[in-house]
Amino acid sequence: MSCVVKTATPFIDKEILCLALEQIGCKITVQGDSIITDIQDRVMGYQTFERDVNGKYYLAAYSYTDRNRADFVSEIGKHYEVLYQKKLEEIEKARQEAIAEAERQRLEQERIRMEEERKAFVEKQKNSIIEKAKAKGYSVKETMANNKIKLVLVRYTY
């Protein structure tokens, strides 16, 4: 007699399936795309999860105790779903952090650009004042006071 066990949860992530099996106390061995459990059937040997052509893992076991297989897969499905949601949340959190980091870098670049524009404006304004002063016969002395540029215009008259 054979049994077909269907799950509502497709086991597509090998890592999560292995964690779910370990959580229910099932020891496993991974060989390529096969996950071999420590649960042994008297007729078929150890129960294994195999990967199908669509990339989903399924329980490749035949047994006389159909109910036990269905309960076993159902229990794994519950744990798998919790772990899957947890992994999705971690991925979303990492994505949000990456977005926040990208936004932080963009804002930092914007701050630097604005500061450079301000400095260019100040330098342009200073040069304009010096040119006008020299055209009118003044000499210009530049000093720094409290982190501000101070221009002193001097004209000697005799």
C-alpha positions as CSV (number, residue, x, y, z in Angstrom):
1,M,0.0,0.0,0.0
2,S,1.3,3.4,-0.8
3,C,0.5,6.9,0.4
4,V,0.5,10.3,-1.2
5,V,1.0,13.1,1.3
6,K,0.2,16.6,0.1
7,T,1.2,19.8,2.0
8,A,-0.3,23.2,1.9
9,T,3.1,24.6,2.4
10,P,5.6,24.0,-0.5
11,F,9.0,23.1,1.0
12,I,11.2,25.2,-1.4
13,D,14.0,26.3,0.8
14,K,16.4,23.5,1.8
15,E,17.9,25.4,4.7
16,I,14.5,26.2,6.3
17,L,13.3,22.6,5.7
18,C,16.4,21.3,7.5
19,L,15.8,23.7,10.4
20,A,12.1,22.7,10.7
21,L,13.1,19.0,10.8
22,E,15.7,19.7,13.5
23,Q,13.1,21.6,15.5
24,I,10.8,18.7,15.7
25,G,13.7,16.5,16.9
26,C,14.4,14.7,13.6
27,K,18.1,14.1,12.9
28,I,19.0,14.6,9.2
29,T,21.8,13.9,6.8
30,V,22.0,16.0,3.6
31,Q,23.3,14.4,0.4
32,G,23.1,16.7,-2.6
33,D,19.4,17.5,-3.1
34,S,18.2,14.7,-0.7
35,I,17.5,15.2,3.0
36,I,17.6,11.9,4.7
37,T,15.9,11.7,8.1
38,D,16.6,9.3,11.0
39,I,13.0,8.0,10.8
40,Q,13.1,4.5,9.4
41,D,10.3,2.6,7.8
42,R,10.4,-1.2,8.1
43,V,9.9,-1.7,4.4
44,M,11.4,1.3,2.6
45,G,14.2,2.3,4.9
46,Y,15.0,5.8,6.0
47,Q,12.5,8.5,5.0
48,T,13.9,11.1,2.6
49,F,12.9,14.5,1.3
50,E,13.7,14.7,-2.4
51,R,13.6,17.7,-4.7
52,D,11.2,17.5,-7.7
53,V,11.6,19.0,-11.1
54,N,9.9,22.2,-10.0
55,G,12.3,22.7,-7.1
56,K,10.0,21.7,-4.3
57,Y,11.0,19.1,-1.7
58,Y,8.6,16.3,-1.0
59,L,8.6,13.3,1.3
60,A,9.6,10.3,-0.7
61,A,8.3,7.6,1.5
62,Y,5.8,4.8,1.3
63,S,4.3,3.4,4.4
64,Y,1.6,1.3,5.9
65,T,1.0,3.9,8.6
66,D,-0.4,6.7,6.4
67,R,-1.7,8.8,9.3
68,N,1.7,9.0,10.9
69,R,3.2,10.3,7.7
70,A,0.5,13.0,7.3
71,D,0.9,14.1,10.9
72,F,4.7,14.2,10.5
73,V,4.5,16.3,7.3
74,S,1.9,18.6,8.9
75,E,4.1,19.2,11.9
76,I,7.1,20.0,9.7
77,G,4.8,22.3,7.7
78,K,3.9,24.3,10.8
79,H,7.5,24.8,11.8
80,Y,8.6,25.5,8.2
81,E,6.0,28.2,7.8
82,V,7.1,30.0,11.0
83,L,10.8,29.8,10.0
84,Y,9.9,30.9,6.4
85,Q,8.1,34.0,7.8
86,K,11.0,34.7,10.1
87,K,13.4,34.6,7.2
88,L,11.2,36.9,5.1
89,E,11.1,39.4,8.0
90,E,14.9,39.3,8.2
91,I,15.2,39.9,4.5
92,E,12.8,42.8,4.7
93,K,14.6,44.2,7.7
94,A,17.9,44.0,5.8
95,R,16.3,45.6,2.7
96,Q,15.0,48.4,4.8
97,E,18.4,48.9,6.4
98,A,20.0,49.0,3.0
99,I,17.4,51.6,1.9
100,A,18.1,53.6,5.0
101,E,21.8,53.4,4.4
102,A,21.4,54.5,0.8
103,E,19.2,57.4,1.9
104,R,21.8,58.4,4.6
105,Q,24.5,58.4,1.9
106,R,22.4,60.4,-0.5
107,L,21.6,63.0,2.3
108,E,25.3,63.2,3.2
109,Q,26.2,63.8,-0.5
110,E,23.5,66.5,-0.6
111,R,24.9,68.1,2.5
112,I,28.4,68.1,1.0
113,R,27.2,69.5,-2.3
114,M,25.3,72.3,-0.5
115,E,28.3,73.2,1.6
116,E,30.5,73.3,-1.5
117,E,28.0,75.6,-3.2
118,R,28.0,77.9,-0.1
119,K,31.8,78.1,-0.1
120,A,31.9,78.8,-3.8
121,F,29.3,81.6,-3.3
122,V,31.3,83.1,-0.4
123,E,34.6,82.9,-2.4
124,K,32.9,84.5,-5.5
125,Q,31.3,87.3,-3.3
126,K,34.7,87.9,-1.6
127,N,36.5,88.2,-5.0
128,S,33.8,90.5,-6.3
129,I,34.2,92.8,-3.3
130,I,38.0,92.8,-3.6
131,E,37.9,93.6,-7.3
132,K,35.5,96.6,-6.7
133,A,37.6,97.9,-3.8
134,K,40.8,97.7,-5.8
135,A,39.1,99.5,-8.8
136,K,38.2,102.3,-6.4
137,G,41.8,102.5,-5.1
138,Y,41.5,100.6,-1.8
139,S,43.9,97.9,-0.6
140,V,42.2,94.9,1.0
141,K,43.4,93.1,4.1
142,E,41.7,89.8,4.8
143,T,41.4,88.4,8.3
144,M,39.5,85.6,10.0
145,A,37.4,86.4,13.0
146,N,35.1,83.8,14.7
147,N,35.3,81.5,11.7
148,K,34.2,84.4,9.4
149,I,36.1,86.2,6.8
150,K,36.7,89.9,7.6
151,L,37.7,92.2,4.8
152,V,39.3,95.5,5.8
153,L,39.4,98.1,3.1
154,V,42.3,100.6,3.5
155,R,43.0,103.8,1.4
156,Y,45.8,106.0,2.1
157,T,45.3,109.7,1.4
158,Y,48.1,112.2,1.5
